[in-house]
Amino acid sequence: MDRRRFLTGTAVAGGALTFQAALPAWARSGSGTDLSGMKTLSGSRFDLQVAAAKHLIDGKQGRGVLVNGQLPAPLLRWREGDELSINVANHLKTDTSIHWHGILLPFHMDGVPGVSFPGIKPGEIFTYEFPLIQAGTYWYHSHSGLQEQLGHYGPIIVEPQGSDPVTYDREYVIVLSDWTFEDPHRVFAKLKKMSHYYNFQQRTVADFFDDVQAEGFDRALSERLMWGAMRMNPADIADVTGATYTYLLNGHSPAENWTGLFTPGERVRLRFINAAAMSIFNVRIPGLPMTVVQADGLNVEPVETDEFQIGVAETFDIVVRPTARQAYTLMAESNDRSGFARATLTPELGMGAPVPNLRPRPTLTMKDMAMDHSAHQMGRSSMLGMDHSTMDHSRMGRMGHGEMDRSAMTNGNHAKHKAQTHHHAKGPGVVGLAMNPTHRLGERPAGLEDVPHRVLVYTDLRALDRNPDVRAPERELELHLTSNMERYMWSFDGVKFSEVDGPIIFYKDERVRLTLVNDTMMPHPIHLHGMFFDVVTGATSDAYKPRKHTIVAKPGEKLSVDITADAPGDWSFHCHLLYHMHAGMMRVVSVLDEKAPA
């Protein structure tokens, strides 16, 4: 299918109504229910009720914080160009909030307590009002405490004002999430006491002998000693695993098998939203190629793949075209392989497809430590930069900690930048420093390096429309993702949110290059509120960089994004792994309504 044929035409919303009578009750459309099986609210005026409620997962009752009593919360269908008014009533005994993830709006409507508004007190109603200036697939969730883990999240579809560049005959919204019957605060307390509490996939003696056979005794032993010296575990892919999580798809467990119908030959659009608290998913539909058409709500040039990883808070829209009269399994495997969510796409009810077995769990490598194997010959004290005493801590950039170094530097486009010096703090919250961070946007995620099919990587993405701002950056900032995993401490530049002494400063309309260096051993989905990242992929044409609101930084990775600071106000900037943010991996970006000083 060539690009022009794929993108020509206008979307046909919904699906064929002839299938509605055959669908189970929970999956029927009409009467306020979407084909995806979720309650749907549409229009420009909304009333949302946040309350504690009971919910059944696999026949077991749990208690959550739900919106309008639904898990996920109601699907909100909006239209680009409308002015929205959304009344949110809080029936909880504690404060609540709603953040409209990826939606561009005035900062005081962004919904982050303590940053952009006070929060919604028990018994109060807060009215969100803002214009819709974009289209695409987005979502909403609480930004109060750990309510997001309790079910306080839901999908958003914003229909374009004009024609949709993607042609499709039927669509389903696919909300991936993770559910635990434990109190989220208890989960966090366990992680603080023992960071690997939920990791039952530790390496064994048998694994060591397998390594000896593959790499030789000296190399295998050296690697074991290195991991031991750092008090790190190469099997630590995810903090919270299937040991406590049930992975959900549209609120349904794998046993409940959410099902979507299609007619062979139809183009079926699947709008994936990762609304999980802590889980990154690897998504595939065995036997059915997928064409990615949108990332984080913005259209991209169609790219065909067989599997993609979706980080927490990311969204991907894909189109599939099943031609055979057979069922397919939609497999969303957690990236640590401790469990999965799944669904069935089928031309008729009663047809099934094999569910793939969980693949072997991946392990981290020297590259994830930003090292190469030559590091095996190094002494323990230099293994991962554990000793920071030789670093210059006397200055740091304009991150709310001091004066900015205004010295000029030149980038690849020979444009002048205002460089920012970097401060890597000492202290108990910093264990490990990536000695040789590398650009990994074109690399497959852990566990997918050697699969025999195509896997989407960020460098495959190219914006469908020319970037609205193609200026070279005027200034560069560098920010390190830091942690002390053993004590479950997470931060930026070694300083947790409760201890920062000022915001990151942007100036109205300036063009800033933000470079993220992941000094930790885990992937982090990093999200900026209020603005999009233009991802610097190294492509020949910088005018079509993929634009995202959330990007996953791999372990030991150094990546850069360009930001146009066109949204005055205070905005949250954080890791979207909920317990990492709760532990302190968050900052505030203040966009000052003034020009940057010369």
Secondary structure, 3 states (H helix, E strand, C coil): CCHHHHHCCCCCCCCCHHHHHHCCHHHCCECCECCCCCEEEECCEEEEEEEEEEEEECCEEEEEEEECCECCCCEEEEECCCEEEEEEEECCCCCECCEEECCCCCHHHCCCECCCECCECCCCEEEEEEECCCCEEEEEECCCCCHHHHCCEEEEEEECCCCCCCCCCEEEEEEEEEEECCCHHHHHHHHHHCCCCCCCCCCCHHHHHHHHHHHCHHHHHHHHHHHHHHCCCCCCCCCCCCCCEEEEECCECCCCCEEEECCCCCCEEEEEEECCCCCCEEEECCCCCEEEEEECCEEEEEEEECEEEECCCCEEEEEECCCCCCCEEEEEEECCCCCEEEEEEECCCCCCCCCCCCCCCCCCCHHHHCCCHHHHHCCHHHCCCCCCCCCCCCCCCCCCCCCCCCCEEECCCCCEEECCCCCCCCCCCCCCCCCCCECCCCCCCCCCCCCCCCECCHHHCCECCCCCCCCCCCEEEEEEEEEEHHHCEEEECCECHHHCCCCEEEECCCEEEEEEEECCCCCEEEEECCCCEEECCCCCCHHHCCEECEEEECCCEEEEEEEECCCCEEEEEEECCHHHHHHCCEEEEEEECCCCCC
